[in-house]
Amino acid sequence: MDALSFVYWVISLVLAPLLLGVINKTKAFWAGRLGPPLLQPAYDLIKLLRKGAVYSKTTTFVFRAGPVVSLAAIVMALTLVPLGGRAGLLSFQGDLVLFAYLLGLMRFFTVIAALDTGSSFEGMGASREVQFAALAEPALFVGFAVLAQETTSLSLSQILSVISIETWGQSGPALALVAVALFILFLAENARIPVDDPNTHLELTMIHEVMVLDHGGPDLAFILYGAALKLWALGAIVTHIMLPVRTGIFWADGMIFSAGMIGLAIVTGVVESVMARLRLTHVPQLLLGAGVMAVAALVLVWR
């Protein structure tokens, strides 16, 4: 276990909610407003942790276990992601498959916790979630296959450490297609526009938010914090691909990585400011488009 990797991991656990603050600030800027403070997501988590939780008599232990298991899954997934040019806290051949499965485990427990309420409304959101996941996960695996083929490794840490400016010079079109596909999946997996709107209150268009309506207090804090960590983990992968600059100096690589993450958050905020949410019938087309780009990239690296 690398001590510097542990430091980056701890810093990520602390700073992950900041990405949401940057996105909200960017959206407020485009709307001509001041917007909430950058640390507002962290303030909200602290406020929720101080509250109590209310449970319906119709729910079982599954409802209570959902937020805890989901948070544990994404914390574990974050240990596999390289941060700031350092290898992941845990790194081994095949860890990219474990990373994808941990994301699936997080989604699974969120869905079954929503179904455990017995609410047809939350069941509708759960149905939409798994429908879109069935289209997003193949695209994610194909994208990982492209990176594995290009770098001859099955470890996220080794894959993202091998990708460099020289790699872009040799396989630029394939990496560009993968980067765009993973960015689309980054938006979809984190319930961002154009796939979902985290701020929506329109019942018939909600996906992720509708599944967590019955959660409150610390349970809701676990869910929101897990969502922030998921945003950070997937964002780190996209950032390492799009900004493959490493100096070998701890503080310099940390600054470059942080700038890339903030830039990704700003781009996400701009996308949400200039685009409207897609109709539900058009979301599968977007995810299929990401899958097609990943397949095209795979064909290019196999040529």
Salt bridges, closest charged atoms under 4 A:
ASP2 OD2 - ARG86 NH2 2.31
GLU129 OE2 - ARG107 NE 3.26
GLU137 OE2 - ARG107 NH1 2.81
GLU189 OE1 - ARG107 NH2 2.39
GLU189 OE1 - LYS230 NZ 3.02
ASP196 OD1 - ARG277 NE 3.78
GLU209 OE2 - HIS208 ND1 3.68
GLU272 OE1 - LYS27 NZ 2.89
GLU272 OE2 - ARG192 NE 2.59
